[in-house]
Amino acid sequence: MTELPQPPNQPPTSSGYGHLPGPPQQGYGSLPPGENPYAQQPAHPPQPPQPPTVAQQWPAGPGGPGGPGSGSGPASPKKNKLIVLVAAAVAAAVVLGGVGYVVFSGDDEDAKPVAQQPADAKPSDSPSVNEGDGKGDGKGDGKGDGENLQADFNAGRKQGEDKVLWLKTIKVNGPGAGVASKGQWVVGDTIAKPVGKTITGYAVADGKEKWTINFPQQICGTTNGKTTDDGKAVVMYRNGESDDAECNQIQMIDLKTGKAGWSKEVAKESAFDAFLDAELAMTGDTVTVNRLTRASAFRISTGEKLFGSPTEGCVPGRYAAGSGKLIGIATCFDADGTVEIQGADPVTGKKTWTNRLPKGWGVSRVYSLDPIVVHLGNEATKERPIVVLGPDGQKRATLSAEGKFSIHCSDAHDDSLQGCATAVVDANTLYLPTTVDLGEANEIVAFDLTTGKAKWRVPAGEARTIVPLKAANGQLIAYRKAEMDQGGEVLSIPAAGGTPTVLLRHPSGPSAPIESTFFSPKIDYVDGRFFISTFRLMAQDKEEKLLMAFGK
């Protein structure tokens, strides 16, 4: 990735932002020089003193190639890699650099995970581990890129290291592109994981299988870890097995009981409706089914249709949802093809405010609904600012800070409107991880959403990578990624900044090569346990890792 900051003591480019070449994006056009309405003034303030690095809080360990962010592991193109590029005396710019994207699909023959627990992996004071469900031979091949799925993960743990609670593996023979296993939910004492045509619930303490829900066809969309207060979610699946099958079937599921609820086909809202890039968004008892040009909303509890995209005016094709709020991203069928952001009632879909963007501007991501934080873009000028909107939908601030900030969703290959897992918002703060060259340590930067300026930074140290997970109760929870010879760590950082506290330190023995090579992992930290799972399975009739848990 190439940075093109402004030379010192030179005037900025036409809009005051850096530039990174990328492919054209739908809805972006030209913007005359000097007409960027999102520039932040002044460019940036002096940075405050940095707190101690994370590395100062525990014994040092070697880093290097092979770990997360090093480029090792299964090779796969990425789509919509999001970067913030900021140069001295130049306002912050978020640059969307596009590359290829592979859609994984295919029939997994209703494959289900096989419990795989290495011998002697249960210390006397650890939770019980799954000894197997009697399906398959229960043996991995023990081969691979430095990982051994039958190792004793907890043997020889160093002082201060916590435990591997359990590992789930699966052996499945699928199509050449692999089998999708995107997402996971943690609900009470259950973690649920999709694989192909199934979702299986496991006990969080020991990994034992609790239930399985089977779907007629491949799962093609989920609510991205979100559920209602009583543990219900909605899943999309395809209407057939052919390559041109549409992702237009929805099913409500109860993740506490493992039972399937109502299901229905989502009807087209117009003759021009196409179920391309379909995704779900939910808040409260409302779920929206987003696609290329239209969207439909349903009541999660009953399946009742609440509203659909209007037939005239600026038409939302995607909604972002959360915190009891809903905003639509609408295409206006005017001469300039402009984009409008709309506040909407989650039950009726009625507009509550509008913000028509200037010609050439579009919305790439929504990071938060309370406050509203959006990632905008202009393809012609290569400008990508992150903007904070007020309750009336109008611009309140634009982010500005020194550094290069990765917001490409922690390798999660999630191109949905709200799919950026490493952009975390809490109250009036946005947390973003920086991106650095191989062999360098990155950091997390906290932004004040009132001023748009950086408040504090926490470095990872030791050529490691640190990413935000979630924010709650005045703390930011972060994950210091594992490497081939070092386990990951879960950290707590005060919302006001300061010294991180280690909540979990994962073993650095044979589990580290497994933890560090999950493909595009989904990660969660809930009630003192850390969960990591894969985005897809290679499905080459060999034992491979699916889901792993760590704890005390």
Rosetta blueprint (number, residue, H / E / L):
1 M L
2 T L
3 E L
4 L L
5 P L
6 Q L
7 P L
8 P L
9 N L
10 Q L
11 P L
12 P L
13 T L
14 S L
15 S L
16 G L
17 Y L
18 G L
19 H L
20 L L
21 P L
22 G L
23 P L
24 P L
25 Q L
26 Q L
27 G L
28 Y L
29 G L
30 S L
31 L L
32 P L
33 P L
34 G L
35 E L
36 N L
37 P L
38 Y L
39 A L
40 Q L
41 Q L
42 P L
43 A L
44 H L
45 P L
46 P L
47 Q L
48 P L
49 P L
50 Q L
51 P L
52 P L
53 T L
54 V H
55 A H
56 Q H
57 Q H
58 W L
59 P L
60 A L
61 G L
62 P L
63 G L
64 G L
65 P L
66 G L
67 G L
68 P L
69 G L
70 S L
71 G L
72 S L
73 G L
74 P L
75 A L
76 S L
77 P L
78 K L
79 K L
80 N L
81 K E
82 L E
83 I E
84 V E
85 L E
86 V E
87 A L
88 A L
89 A L
90 V L
91 A L
92 A L
93 A E
94 V E
95 V E
96 L E
97 G E
98 G L
99 V L
100 G L
101 Y L
102 V L
103 V L
104 F L
105 S L
106 G L
107 D L
108 D L
109 E L
110 D L
111 A L
112 K L
113 P L
114 V E
115 A E
116 Q L
117 Q L
118 P L
119 A L
120 D L
121 A L
122 K L
123 P L
124 S L
125 D L
126 S L
127 P L
128 S L
129 V L
130 N L
131 E L
132 G L
133 D L
134 G L
135 K L
136 G L
137 D L
138 G L
139 K L
140 G L
141 D L
142 G L
143 K L
144 G L
145 D L
146 G L
147 E L
148 N L
149 L L
150 Q L
151 A L
152 D L
153 F L
154 N L
155 A L
156 G L
157 R L
158 K L
159 Q L
160 G L
161 E L
162 D L
163 K E
164 V E
165 L E
166 W E
167 L E
168 K E
169 T E
170 I E
171 K E
172 V E
173 N E
174 G L
175 P L
176 G L
177 A L
178 G L
179 V E
180 A E
181 S L
182 K L
183 G L
184 Q L
185 W E
186 V E
187 V E
188 G L
189 D L
190 T E
191 I E
192 A E
193 K E
194 P E
195 V E
196 G L
197 K L
198 T E
199 I E
200 T E
201 G E
202 Y E
203 A E
204 V L
205 A L
206 D L
207 G L
208 K L
209 E E
210 K E
211 W E
212 T E
213 I E
214 N E
215 F L
216 P L
217 Q L
218 Q L
219 I E
220 C E
221 G E
222 T L
223 T L
224 N L
225 G L
226 K L
227 T L
228 T L
229 D L
230 D L
231 G L
232 K E
233 A E
234 V E
235 V E
236 M E
237 Y E
238 R L
239 N L
240 G L
241 E L
242 S L
243 D L
244 D L
245 A L
246 E L
247 C L
248 N L
249 Q E
250 I E
251 Q E
252 M E
253 I E
254 D E
255 L L
256 K L
257 T L
258 G L
259 K E
260 A E
261 G E
262 W E
263 S E
264 K E
265 E E
266 V L
267 A L
268 K L
269 E L
270 S L
271 A L
272 F L
273 D L
274 A L
275 F L
276 L L
277 D L
278 A L
279 E E
280 L E
281 A E
282 M E
283 T E
284 G L
285 D L
286 T E
287 V E
288 T E
289 V E
290 N E
291 R L
292 L L
293 T L
294 R L
295 A E
296 S E
297 A E
298 F E
299 R E
300 I L
301 S L
302 T L
303 G L
304 E L
305 K E
306 L E
307 F E
308 G E
309 S L
310 P L
311 T L
312 E L
313 G L
314 C E
315 V E
316 P E
317 G E
318 R E
319 Y E
320 A E
321 A E
322 G E
323 S L
324 G L
325 K E
326 L E
327 I E
328 G E
329 I E
330 A E
331 T E
332 C E
333 F L
334 D L
335 A L
336 D L
337 G L
338 T L
339 V E
340 E E
341 I E
342 Q E
343 G E
344 A E
345 D L
346 P L
347 V L
348 T L
349 G L
350 K L
351 K E
352 T E
353 W E
354 T E
355 N E
356 R E
357 L L
358 P L
359 K L
360 G L
361 W E
362 G E
363 V E
364 S E
365 R E
366 V E
367 Y E
368 S E
369 L E
370 D L
371 P L
372 I E
373 V E
374 V E
375 H E
376 L E
377 G E
378 N E
379 E L
380 A L
381 T L
382 K L
383 E E
384 R L
385 P L
386 I E
387 V E
388 V E
389 L E
390 G L
391 P L
392 D L
393 G L
394 Q L
395 K E
396 R E
397 A E
398 T E
399 L L
400 S E
401 A L
402 E L
403 G E
404 K E
405 F E
406 S E
407 I L
408 H L
409 C H
410 S H
411 D H
412 A L
413 H L
414 D L
415 D L
416 S L
417 L L
418 Q L
419 G L
420 C L
421 A L
422 T L
423 A L
424 V E
425 V E
426 D E
427 A L
428 N L
429 T E
430 L E
431 Y E
432 L E
433 P E
434 T E
435 T L
436 V L
437 D L
438 L L
439 G L
440 E L
441 A L
442 N L
443 E E
444 I E
445 V E
446 A E
447 F E
448 D E
449 L L
450 T L
451 T L
452 G L
453 K E
454 A E
455 K E
456 W E
457 R E
458 V E
459 P E
460 A L
461 G L
462 E L
463 A L
464 R L
465 T L
466 I E
467 V E
468 P E
469 L E
470 K E
471 A E
472 A E
473 N L
474 G L
475 Q E
476 L E
477 I E
478 A E
479 Y E
480 R E
481 K L
482 A L
483 E E
484 M L
485 D L
486 Q E
487 G L
488 G L
489 E E
490 V E
491 L E
492 S E
493 I E
494 P E
495 A L
496 A L
497 G L
498 G L
499 T L
500 P L
501 T E
502 V E
503 L E
504 L E
505 R E
506 H L
507 P L
508 S L
509 G L
510 P L
511 S L
512 A H
513 P H
514 I H
515 E H
516 S L
517 T L
518 F L
519 F L
520 S L
521 P L
522 K E
523 I E
524 D E
525 Y E
526 V E
527 D L
528 G L
529 R E
530 F E
531 F E
532 I E
533 S E
534 T L
535 F L
536 R E
537 L E
538 M L
539 A L
540 Q E
541 D E
542 K E
543 E E
544 E E
545 K E
546 L E
547 L E
548 M E
549 A E
550 F E
551 G E
552 K L
